[in-house]
Amino acid sequence: MKIIITRKKIKNIIFKINIDETVSISVPYFISHKELNEIIEKKFEWIEKKIKLIKVRNLIQKPIKYSSYYFLGDKIPLNNNTKENIEIYLKEQ
């Protein structure tokens, strides 16, 4: 688990779990290292739970490659001049 801590001119501590499973924590300047460690230890289970959810979401969202699409009933081919494939992710609910 990679944790990135950034000190900012803010009043609250902000936890953000990124798609690449890194944890970004924004911390006010007045919080000491000791207090920060205690807060991270308290939130550790929550952080692990959220990382597991992100791993599951990453497994569910598989790219689908299309060569054409439909617009107003007409089939429109995608421009294949580039060598890059277009990836569309379906969000399952």
Stockholm file with secondary structure:
# STOCKHOLM 1.0

chainA/1-93         MKIIITRKKIKNIIFKINIDETVSISVPYFISHKELNEIIEKKFEWIEKKIKLIKVRNLIQKPIKYSSYYFLGDKIPLNNNTKENIEIYLKEQ
#=GR chainA/1-93 SS CEEEEEEESCSSCEEEECTTSEEEEEEETTCCHHHHHHHHHHHHHHHHHHHHHHHHHHHHCCEEECSEEEETTEEEECCCCSSCCCEEECCCC
#=GC SS_cons        CEEEEEEESCSSCEEEECTTSEEEEEEETTCCHHHHHHHHHHHHHHHHHHHHHHHHHHHHCCEEECSEEEETTEEEECCCCSSCCCEEECCCC
//
